[in-house]
Amino acid sequence: YSDLKAYLMIFAAFADNELSEKEKEFIISKVGKPEFQKMLEVYKDDSDLEAISRVEQLRNEFFPGEKGKEDLLNLITEVFNCDHEFDALENMVYHGIRKLL
């Protein structure tokens, strides 16, 4: 489950094509530095299509149920709010992730 959680937060953080220090610190506070670093490397190696496929794969492997899904979506919202307000691009990414889950 921590792989899914870390990957989704990293995926969300890169909605604006950059990972801010605040986003990085937030994600590390939720999953730990080793898990963050591991999944960041996986994310960086994935193309956009592979990233979507990976979210689906991790969801199938670790789906946390409806309550867990809402918890994940809340974490993603927190990632988006780390460095600024939730903008239009992030809103589109959020709805895409919601559909993937």
N, C-alpha and C positions, 0 to 999 in steps of 0.2 A: 504494500500500500504506500510506503514512503517513496518508492520510485514514481508512482503515479502522481502523488502529491507534489514532489519536487519538480518533476517534468512539467506538470501543468502550470505551476507558478513561474517557472523559467520561461515557458512558452508565452505566458501572459506578459511577463516583464519585457519581453522582446517585441511586443506589439508595435512599439514605436522605434524598433530597430536598434535599441540600445538598452543596456542593463545599468541602471543608476546604482550608485553606492547604497542608497537607502533601500532600493528593491533587493539588492544582494544581501544586505544585513537582515532584512525582514525574512527572506527565504531561509537563510542560515539559521535564524532564530526558531524557525518552524521545523526544519528537517535535519539540522546539524551540518557542519562544514564538509565532512567526507561525502555525505549523500548529495549535497549541493554540487560539489566539484565533480563527482561521478556523473550526475545527470546533466550538468552543464556541458561536459565533454560530449556526451551522447547527443544533446541538442545541437551543438555546434557542428557535429558530423552529419546531421540529418538535413536533407533538403526540405522545402516547405511541404511537399507531398509526403515525404517520409515522416515528418513531424506529425502530420494528421494520422497517418497509419500507426505511428507509435502510440499516440494517445488512445486510439481504438484498441490496440493490442494490450496496453496497460490496463485500460478499462475492463476488457474481457478477463484479464488475469486477476485484477485486484478490485473490481467494482465494489464499493463500500455500501451499497444499498441507497435508498432514497435519502435517508438522514445524512449519510456520508457524502452524497452528491451535493446536498445543500451546504454542508460544511466546506467542501472543496470550492464551491462557487463563492462562498463568503471569503475564503482565503484569497481567491483570485481578485475579488473586489478590493480587498485590502492591499494587494500588490499594486493594483492600478492607482490606488490613492496614496501610495508611499511618497511619490515625488511631485504630484500635482493632482489636479482634479481629473476625474474620469472623463476622458475626451471621446470624441466621436469614433475614432479609430479603435480605441480600447473597447468601446461599447460594441462595435462590430465583432471584435475578437471574442468578447465575453459571450455574445449570443451564439457564435460558432462553437465555442467550447461547450456551452449548455446543450447544444444539439448533439455534439459528439458523446457527451456523457449519457 
